[in-house]
Amino acid sequence: MSASLRNLVHGIAVSAIFATSASFAQAPAPLAGIRGAIVSVAADKLVVKSNRGGEQTIALDKDTRVAAISLANINDIKPGSYIGAAGIPQPDGSQKALEVHVFPPAMAGTGDGHRPFDLAPNSTMTNGTVGDVVASNGRTLTLKYKDGEKKIVVPDDVPIVNIEAGERSMLVAGAKVVVRARKNPDGSLTAASVSVGRNGITPPM
């Protein structure tokens, strides 16, 4: 595994731990998701125009990780693939996917589990290993993780992307990003990770 990929695995794993630790009184606060486009970038900060309106200044530090997001094809997802899916719980206990992201083999196990997420009201995030794949009305995937499994229904119009190790040089004005940031005691934000779309892609997660 390359050094950049090791760093990305570590950064995303740390983000996942933070995101699931809110139930512990002394644990760090969950990371905030900021989705939008970069307005400007400096060595130690980003200014992002949020999809919700307004601009956010977000500090970058030595631990900030960058992930590159590129288009993927659902037909490439096979039993044994390691993926993540944001979804909305359905009455039958399945999750209707809002997006699916595919990890490279070296990142298998990243963020393993099922937890609340902030992409949409009542949304969840499930990371796990694909078991069964059934082609019917889109795709239905069985996603298995340490403490259980979920059925993920993936409609035909849901975005499917790859996650790969990225570089700071990808952070340029106009790039579409999803920033996972921690809130500091003074109210400022510091990025734990930045997912940036390749070739104008908007990261869907």
Phi, psi and omega in degrees: 000135180289162180298320182294323179289321175301317180296321180294316177304313180298315183295316180291322178297317178298317178300318180296320178297315178300318185294335183255006189257008185294339182284350179261128189302323185263005183282158176297154178293152177300153178283141178276141176263125179239118185243130181171211181233144179290128174270314179207161182217139173230178183301328187238013179196156171241147165246121185242129172277111186286147174297341179273359181100147181084169180246146178237131173264126186232123180287147171249138175231185185295340182265355179294127181256147179242130176243140178262133182247125179228162182291143176231171180241130182299335179292344177276351178277119184236165170306130184100343175295147176253121186223168170235150179216123168277140184207174176244127180300138178253159183303331181274005179093351177281173177242128174271114188294139170262332176197159176225133176235138187254125179271148171292158183306326182293344182255011178303134182099349181297125175061027185306130176135186183230131187204164173297154180217167188246022181288324179209163177305132177068015182280161180230166171234131177234120175247131180183186182263133181290130172262260179280150171233118181242125179268104178195119184053055188097227177225144170242123182249139168266117183252116185255134178225179191306316188257009180165204178206159178224147169272125180247115177268122185248099177299160185298332185266007182281133180292138178239125184225160171263146170249127179224165175296135178244183180233153178301332181297343178283346181276094183229158179303134179096341181293139177275134187221157162238120181253130170256114190234147175262145179269125181276163182304330180274005178093349178286168182241141174233129184286125169278322178209153176229120173262122186237135182283137173280143172053041175083002179294140173266116177302127187272352187276000000 
